[in-house]
Amino acid sequence: MNASPAARWSRFTGPALILLAAAVATAPQLIHGNSCGHDFDFHLVSWLDCLNSWRHLTPYPHWSPSPNFGAGEPRFIFYPPLTWMLGAAMGLVLPWQLVPIALTFLLLAATGLATRALARTALADAPATLAGCAALFSGYALFTAYERSAFGEMTGGFWIPLLLLLILLLDRRRPACGDPGLRNRHPSGDLSPIPAWKRAFDGSTTLLALVVAGAWFSNVPLGVMASYLLAAVALAVALVSKSWAPIFRASVAAVMGIGLAAIFLLPAVWEQRWIDIRQATGDAGEMIENSFLFARHANPLLKEHDIELMRVSLIAVTMIAVALAGLLISRMRKTLPAPRRWWIPLALIPVAILLLQFPISLPVWNLLPKLRFLQFPWRWLVVLEAPMAIFFAAAVWPRNAAPRWRRFAVVAVCAAVFLAATATAGKFFFQPCDHEDAVAPMMDAYRTGAGFQGIDEYAPVGADDTMVATGLPDACLVTDPDTELGILDTPGANPDWWVEQGSCEATFAAAANPGKASPEHLHIVAVTPHPGYLILRLRIYPAWRVLVNGRPAGPLPQRDDGLMAVPVPEGPVDLRVDWTTTSDAIAGRWLSVLALLLLTVLWFLERKLARPRLS
C-alpha cells in the first residue's frame, strides 16, 4: 500500500527542522559577520592558496605559498585536505565573506543530521530530531565554531555519530529473541550457525572504513580520537554481546580506512622529520598537563590559555552532567528502548571522557601512542556531543501515551534553551575580527602577494619563523649566505626589508613562464656580477629540486630564517626550483589505491553475504 502524502512529507520534517536549527545557530555570524576565532586566518589562507593551486592545474597541492610572508610552508602535506579543499570549492561559487559562515552552517547541520541518524536506531522520529538539534546546539559545537573556528575539528560532529551508528548496528542475522551467541538466522531462514567473520561483514564494514578515512582526511586529532573510540566501543560491544564479530569488523574497517587515507597520512608521518613538529605539542599552552579541568597556572604566558580553559571546563562539566543525568532518567523512565549492547557503550563515553579531564589520567595520555597529539583533554568533547544529545532527548521526550500539550511544552522549552545557547555563543564565544584579520583586508593583502605569518610547527628544523623578513624580493644576491635580510623595527614583529637597506647586492624577480608559473615552481633568470648566493623568497624543503643552469645545485647552506640560499656562478644564471614527488608520497598513493581495490572487493563480498540464499 502506498504511503499517504502526510506520511511521505513526515520523512522530511526532521531533517528540515535540523537545517532550520543550524541556520539559527549560525545567525550571530549572519548578523555580525565572520567570527575570527583562533584558526580563522589559518583556514582562510589555506582556502585561498588551494584555489590558486587549482587555477594553476595542481589538483592536490603540497606547498602553501602565502605563509611566512610569501616564503611559504608545506602545510598541505601535514594538514588533512577535506576542509581546505571544501573551503576552496565553496570559494568558487560564494563570496569569500560568506564561505566561513556557509561552512559553519554546513558542518553544524551535518552534526545534527548524523546524530539524528544514530538516535533513530533507538528512538522515534521526533525525539531523534530533538537529539540532532541538541547536538548542534551543544556548548562544545558552538565553542568550536565561534571561539576556535576549528572547521576540521567540527567535522567530528558528523563523523563520530556515523562511526557509532555503524559499529553499534544490530546484527541483522541475529534472531529477535533467543540465544545471543552461537545460532544466528540467515536471511533465507536457515538456522545453521554463522561464523563470526560472516556476521562481521553485515554490510556496514565498508561504510565504517569510509568513515574512518573521512575522520583522518578531516583532522589529525579527530582521526586519533576516532581510531581509539572505534577500538573501545568495538571491545565494549563484543563483551556485552559475547561475540568477536564487532572486534573483527572494527579491525578490518580501521585498516581499510587508514589505508584509504595513506595518500595523506604516509607523507605526513614520514616527512615530520623535515619540520619542527615538536612545536605542536611542546608549547606550554598545548601540553596535556596544562589543560586539565579548571587548571590554573602562575605562568603569565598562560593567562589567556587559562581563561579559555575555564570556559571549556564549564562546557565539559555541563555536557557530562547532562549526559549522565539523561542516561539515568531515560533508563528509569524506560524511554530508551535499546538493547544493552547499544546503550552501554554509549553510556561509558561520558564516564571515560570525565576521567580523561583529570591529572589521574596522565599515564594514559603518556602510554597510548599519539594521544598527546590531541594537545587538550577537552578535545574529547566532540565525541560526547551525540551520546549527550541522545540521552537528553530520551530523558525529556514524553511517552507516546502522554497528552499532546506535553510535547508542545518540551519543544517550547528546548527551543528557548537552544536560542539561549545561540545568544550565549554570540556574546561570549564570538570573536570580533581585528581590522587586519577581517576577510576584506586579508583578501587585499593576499592580492598584493605580501603574505601572512607562518605556522611554527611547519618550519624547517632549526629555523625561526620570526626571522623571516617581510617585503623580500623573489631573489636576493649576497656574498655571505648568512646575510641578515631586513631590520627589526617593531619588537615582537618580523624584520622589514626594503631595497635601500643595501643587504642585497642585486635583486631579481621571478621569470614570467606561463607553462610553469605555479606555487610549486619558481624560475629566476639573472646575470650575476660575481659568484655568490641567491637567497630566494622560498623556504627550504627536501622535496624541492634546485637546478642552476640545468645542473643540480650543491648542498644548500642552512639559514636561521629557513630561506633557501642557492650558490650561483658569475654570469648568466638560469635557476629553476620545482616541487618533486617524493618516494613516500608515491608509496602513499599506491597504498590508497590498493586499499580502494580491497574495499571494493569487500563491498561485493558484503553484498553477497547479505543476499538471501535460495532453498
N, C-alpha and C positions, 0 to 999 in steps of 0.2 A: 504494500500500500504506500502511495506517495505521501510524503510528509506535507502537512499543511503549510501555507505561506508563513504563518506566525512561527511555526517550528523552524522553518528554514532560516528566517531572519534572526531567530534567537541565537543561532550559532555565531552570528557576527556581533551580537550585543556586547559580550565580554571583551573581545579584542578591541572593539570601538571605544569602550569605556577606558581601557588601559591607554589607548592612544590619546584620549582626552586628558587623562591623568598626567601623562608625560608632557603634554602641552602646558598644563597648569604648572607642573614642576619647573618648566623652562621659562615661565612667564617673567621672573625677575630679569632675565637676560634680554627678553624681548622688549622690556620696558626701559631698562637702564643700559643696555648694550652688553658687550662681552665681559665676563668675569675673568680678569687676568690673574688666574691662580698661579701656583708655583711653577707649573710646567707649561704654561700657556705659550711663552716665547719659543721654547724648545719645539713644541709641536707645530706652531705656525711656520717657523723657519724650515722644518723638515718637509712640510707640505709644499712650500714654495720651491725648495730645491728638488724635490721629487718631480714635481710638474715640469720644472725646467729641464730635468734629465729626460723625461718622456718626450719633450719637444725636440730634443736632440737625438731621439731614436734610441735611447737607452732604457729598455723596459724595466730592468731591475738594477737600479743604481747602487753603487757601493760608497761613493765619495760624496760628501755634502760640502759644497764649496763655500758657503756663506759663513760658517763659524770661523772664529779666530780672525775676524776682520778680513775675510777673503782668502785666508791661507788654508781653510778647510779642515775637515776631520773625517774619519771613516765611520761616522755614526750609523750609516745604513747597514754596515756589517754587524753591528752589535745591538742595535735596537730593532725589535721584530717588525716586520713590514706591514702588518694588516692595517694599523691605524694611520701610518703615514701615507700609505697608498690610498686608503679610503678618503682621507682628507684631501689629498691631491686630486682624486677623481671628483670629489664634490666641488673643488675649486674650479673645475672645468665648466660647471653649469650654474654656480651660485656666486654672488659677490663675496669677497673674502670676509667681510664683516659678518656674513650670515653663516659661514661654514662652521665655526666653533659652536654656534647656537644650534644649527641643524644637527651636528654630530652629537651634541649633548642630548637633544630630543630623541634621536635615533637610538642611542645606547640606553637611555632610561626606558624607552618603550620596549626595547629588546629585553631588558631586565624584567619588566612586568609580564611580558608575554611568555618568556621562558619559565618564570616562577609559576604562572597560571597553568602552564602545561604540566609541570611537576605536581602541582596541587590537584589537578584534575584526576590523577590516578587514585586519589583518596577522598576527594571532596566533590560536591555537586558544583555546577557551573557558577552559581552566584558566590559562594564562599571562596571558590578558586579565583574568581576575578578579584574579589576583595584582597586575597593574598598577593596577587600580582601588583595591585595598587600599593599595598603596604610595603612591598619590596622596593619599589622605585622611589617611594617617599621615605624610606628608612634613613636614619641620620647619616649613615656612612655613605650611602649612594649620593646624597646631596652634598655631603662634605667633600667627597672625591670630585664631584662635578664642579663645585663652586670655589672652594678654597684651594684645591690642588690642581684642577684642570688636567687630571691624570686620565686622559682618554684611553690609553692602553689598559690601565687597571679597571676602568669602567666596563670593559668588555667582559670582565669576570661575572658581572651580574647576569650575563647571558649564558656564558659557557658553563659556569658551576651548576646552575639548575638543570641544564641539559645533561651534564655528566651524572648528576644524582638520579635523574629520571631514568637514564639508560642502565645504570648499574643496579638500581632498585626495582627494575621491571620484574614483575612476577613471571616465573617460568610458564610460558603458555602451554607447555606439555604436561604440567603438573595437574592432577585431579583437584577439583574444588574441595573435596573432603578426602580424608584417609591418610595413609602413610605419607609423611612429607619427605621421605628419603629415597627409598630404593626403587619403588614402582611408579612409573610415570606414564600417563596416557598419551599416545601418539595421536596427531590429528585424525588419523584414519580410524581410531578406535582400538587399535592394538594395545594390549595391556602388558606386553613384554617389557622388561627393564630397558631403559635407555641409558647408555653410558654418560658420565658427567661431561665429557668433552662435547657430546652432541647436544646436551642441554645447554651448554655454554653458548653454542652457536645457534641462538634462537632468533636471529635477525637483528639483534642490537649491537653486536660486536663491531661490525663495520662502522656504524654510526658513532659508536663510542670512540673508535680510533680517530675519526674525523674531529670529534670534539676535543680530544687530547691535542691533536695537531693544531686546532684553532686556538687553544689556550697558549701554546708555545709561540705561535705566529703573532699573538697579540701583545704579550707582556712576559718577560722572563720570570719575574717573581710570581706572576699568575701561573705560569707553566709549572714552576716548582710546587706551588700550593696544590694545583690540580692533580699532579702526579702523586703527591703524598695523600691527598684526600681520596683518590681512587683506590690506592692500596689499602688505606684504613677502612673505608666503607666496604670494600670487597671482603676484607677479612671479617668485619662485623657481620655482614650478611651470611657469609659462609658458616660462621659459628652458630648463628641463630637458626639457619635453615639446615645445618648439618649436611652441607654439600660442598664439594670442591668446585662446582660449576662457576660461581661468582669469581673465585680467585683465578681460574683458568681464563675466563672471559676478560677480566681486567688486565691480566698479564699480556694476553695477545693484543688487546687494544692499546695498551701502553707502548709496547714495542712497535706496533704498526704506526701509531700516532707520532711517536718520536722519530721514527724512520721517515715519515712524510715531511716532518719539519727539519730534516737533516740539511736541506738546501740552505737553511738559515743557521741551524744550530751548530753544525760541524765547523764552518768558518768562524763563527762567533766564539766557540770554545777554543779552537786551535790558535786563533790569532790574538787571543788575550795576552800572550807573551810579548806582543809588539806594542802594547799600550799600557798606560799606568792604571790598570783596572782596580788596583788596591784603593784608589780614591773613592770607589763606590761604597766601600764598607769601612774604610779607615778613618774617615772624618768622625769627630766626636758626636755630632748630631745624627749620624747614620749608623751608630753601633747599637746592637740589640740591648746591651747593658744599660744604655741611657734612655731607653724608651719604654720601660715597664710602666704599668698602670700608676698614674698620679705621681710619677717621679719628679723630684726637684733637685737642682744642681747649683752649687756655688759658682761654677764657671760662668763668668759674664757672657762668654760666647754662646752659651746655651739658653740665654734668656728668651729669645723668640721661640726656640725649639720647645721650651717648657710651656709657653703659652699655648702653642698648638697641641702639645701633649695633653694639657688639661682639657681642652675641648674634645679631643678624640677619646680621652679616658671617660668622660661623661657619656659620650655616644656609646662606647663599648659597654659600660655598666648598664645603660638603659636598654640596649638591644639584647644583652644576655638576660637581663631580668624579664623583659617581655617574652623572650623565647621560653625560658624556664616556667614562668607563670602560665603562659599559654599552653604549654605542654601539660602541666599539672591539671589545669582547669578542663582542657579538652578530654583528657583521659578520665577525669571524674565524671564529666557530663556524657562521656561516650559519644562525642561528636567527631571523633577522628577514627572512622571505621576502617582502619588499615591493619593488615597483619603485622605481627611483631617484627618480621624481617624487613618491613618497610619503615616503621616509625622508630624502632630502637636505634638504628644507625643515625637517623636524623637527630634523635634526642641526645646522642653522645657528642654531637658537634658543638653546641654551646658550652658544654662542660669542658671539652678539650680546649676550646678557644679561651675560656676563662683561665684555665691553668697556664696557658702559654703567655698570659699577660703579667705573670709574677716572676720574680727572680728565681723561685724554686725550679722553674723550667729551664734555667740556663744550661744545664748539662744536655738537655735535648737539643737546644739550639747549636751547641758545640759538637754534638755527636753526629747528627744526621747530615749527610752531605748536602752542601749548597743551601742549607736552611738559613744560615746567617746572611745570605744574599738578599733576603727579604728586607733587611735593614730595620724594619719596625715591626714589633709583635702585633700591633693593631691592624696590620695589613690583612690578617686572617678574617677580619670582619666582613670582607667581601664574600667569604664562604658562608657566613651566618645569615646573610640577607634573606635567602629563600627559606631556610628552615624556620627562622623567626617569623616571617610573614605567614607561613602555613599554620604554625601553632597559634598565632594570634587570630587568624581568621577562623580556625576551628573552635577557638575558645569563645569568641564573641558572637558568632552567627547563630541565630535561633534555630531550634529544631524545626522539622517540617510541619509538625502539628501546632506550632506557635502561631498566634494571631499575626496578621499581616502587618499591623502597626509596629510590631517589634522589629521587623525587618527594616521598615522605613526609619525607625529610630536609630538602629545600628548604622544604617547608611548615612544618616544625617550627622551622627556623632563622629563617625570615621571621616566623613568629608571635612568636618570642622577641624579635626586633628591634622589631616593632610594639608589643609590650607594653612594651618598654623606652622606646620613643618616647612612649607614653602616660604612663608613670611620670615621664619627664623633663619633659613638659609640665605634669603635675600638681605637680611640685616647683619648677620654675624659671619656668614661664610663668604658672601660675595666680596670679591677683591676688585675695587675700582682700579682702572688702568692708569698708571703714570703716563704722562704725555708720550714719552719715547717708547712705551710698551703697547700703546694702542695700535689697532690694526693699520689705520691710515698712515701714521708716521713710520711704522715698520715697513709698510709697502714702499714708501718713499725712499727709505734707507736701502731697501733691497734693490730698487731700480737703479740707484746710483752705484751699486757694487761695493759700498763701504763695508758691508759685512756686519757680523754680530759677535758677541762674546762666545767663546767655546766652552765645551764641557770638559772638566778636569780629567775624568777617567778615560777619555778618548785621546789624550795627549800621548805623543811618543814617550817611551820610557826615559826618564831623566829630564824631560822638557817641562817648561813652566809656561802655562797659558798667559800669565800676567806680563810676560816679557815680549809677547808678540805686539809689534808696533802697529798702530792704525795708519792708514793712508799710504801704505807701501806701494811702490811700483811693481809691475809684473816681474821685473828682473833688475837687480842692482849689482853693478860691477865693483868689486872690492879686491884689495890685495891680500888682506888677512881674513880668513873665513870666520874668525871670532869677532869681527867688527860689530859693535852695537849699533843697531838702527833705531833711531827715534830718541826723543828726550822726554823724560818723565816730568810733566808739568803739574799733574794733579796727583797727590798721594793716594794710593789705593786704586788708581786707574792704570790703564795700559799706556806705554810711551806713545808719543805722536811723532810721525815722520813727515818732513817736508823737504823739498829739494835744496833749499837754501842752507840746510844744516851741513851739507858737504860730506855726509857719511858715505854717499855713493859717488864713485868717480864718473860713472855714466849710468843712465837708466835706459831700459828698453821695454817696449810694450809687446804683448803677445801678437804674433802674426795673424792676420786675417786668413783663415783657411776653412772655408765652408765645409769641406769634406771631413775635417777632423775637429772643428770647433765644438767642444762639449766640455762639461765639467770634468771628464775623465781623460782629457787630452790637453796638452799645452805645447805650443810651438813658439820658440823665440828665435828670431833671425837678428844677428848682431855682428858688428865689426869692432873687435876689442883692440885697444892700443897696446896692450901688453898682456902677458899671461896673468891669470888671476882666478877669481871665483865669481860666478853669477849666483847671487842669493835670490832665490825665487820666492814670490809670494805664494808658497805652496809648502805644506808640511811634509816632512819626510815620512815614508812608509814603505815597507818592503815590497808591496805589490806594484810600486811604480817601476817602470822600465825607463832608464835615462840613457839617451843616445846623444853623443856630441859628434857632429859631422859624420853620422852614420855608424859610429863605434860606441860600444857600451862605456859609460863613464866609470872611472875608477872608484875606489871606496870613497864615500862621501863623509866629510867631517861632521861630527855632532855639534850642534849649536844649542845653547841653553834655551833658545826660544823654539827649537824644533823645526825651524825653517830649513829648506833644502839648499845646501851650498854646493854648487857643481863646479869642479875645476874646468877651466876653458883655456885654450891656447891664444896666442896673439893672432889677430887677423879675423877672417870670416868665421863665424860660428853659426852652425845650424843645430839648435838644441831642441830635442823632442822628448817630452815626458808623457808616457802612455800608461794607462792602467792595464794590468795584465791579470789573467785568470790564474790564480794560484792553485796548486795541486789539491789543497784542502777544499777549495770551492768546487773543483771538478768532482772530487770524491763525494761531497755533499749532494751534488746534483744527481749523481748516479745512484746513491743510496735512496734518495727520494723517488727516483724513477722505479727502482726495484721495489720499494715499499708500496708504491701505487699499483704496480703489477700484482703483487701479492694480495693487496687489499681487494683488487678486482676479482681475483680468484676466490677470496674469502666471501665476497658478496654473492657470487654464483653458488658457492657451497652452502651458504646460509639459506638462500632461496630454495635450493634442492632439498635440504633437510626439513624446511618448513612446509614443503609441498606434501599433501596427504598421499599416502601410498594406496594404490588400487588393490583391492582384495581379489 
